[in-house]
């Protein structure tokens, strides 16, 4: 493959690759634009600091919260809940989803329930969970599991179902038994997609976490945002949002790396 | 390529007796195969040609045990076929290498299922990758190979499992004509070494005559065996054969048979 060239024609050609330095440059540029615009409208006084803090207010607030350990305390609380909820959900949904996509009998049994559940907004369950479970960590974990489990199942079943039939037939003619098909063929064939599904649903897990923390929690990034709202500390809200964004970016990259390592054959 | 102990000699006969295949039930059902009967002898290279939709691939899937016949019997090495099994290797028209395994691991797949020790598996893989000329690509993934190379690995993978019969469903159908000729030459050479019983399906008449000991010509739907033609050219054969007068007259004969089939349909 020829290395991408930098010319007006090349960069305006649909689907054409662009040079690597340009990707990095543009990736930085978008943030320069965002922060510059933010600075312009805050430092100029267009919008009062009470509603939109200046960048340096957010930075100094963040530094202060790092020093006194508050940021760490609430970030780790949130990460813990997301992690537990996500792992508990995925540990069940991955094998179950693959079986659902492979065996029609499992699909016929679960489909009616799954398709009912996945259209219910998980937020509507929050009052119920608070009544049943209280406002501890278990409640937030439950919200996350209910938020992503059924979505994961549907996507995983789809990916298992799309494994080419001739791949399975070839495996049969090489001595693979029907009982081994799920783990010897369907699982490895679906692996790249499984990582993509996990990556996407991890993002949703963060969304549901914040929802749960806003409603009922005594720790977490959603909780300090809510507290900050009551005290008009918009800079704290900004800090919490930025933190969630950064954590999202890190987990996203983590899953990309994991996929590259676990499924090196897939592009 | 020197003969090694892995130049397998296991080879069996296929007996197909009055096989019918009907898709669906009731008035909308379609009769795909209508009373197919023929034998393939051990070590024989038997090719089925026929118009598209005549059920020739379905017949192969029946022998593989990947589809279920409506009536009749199929036996391989004296045993009735009911399920797929490793004694009936298959090469498909679609690319069916496992994308998550390297070339070597793909070839190793069958022996591994059988529980062969690692050292023996390595010998087998080395032997068959050399047979198809892909030793250098042992550590590549299928996505890094061309179509022709993928099918060479698929042939090596099927043979490495030491099947008693080798079923080939238009394995070169998706390849360009240049590559297809190379592959036919390679298959002839590999087959000379292994002498497996082969049942090969194609719609390419030249390919059929070039490879076969015997060509079975099928009619259009419902599929029936229209004629059986024994091919007597000396082996080992090569591509030059296609210009021989005898080759051309055989080709004409089969073309006429297939033309009649077209007329039947209209």
Interface residues (C-beta under 8 A of the other chain):
Chain A: X164 X166 X167 X169 X170 X171 X172 X173 X174 X175 X176 X185 X188 X189 X191 X263 X264 X265 X266 X267
Chain B: X61 X64 X65 X66 X83 X84 X85 X86 X88 X89 X90 X92 X94 X96 X98 X99 X100 X101 X109 X110 X113 X114 X141 X142 X143 X154 X157 X158 X161 X163 X167
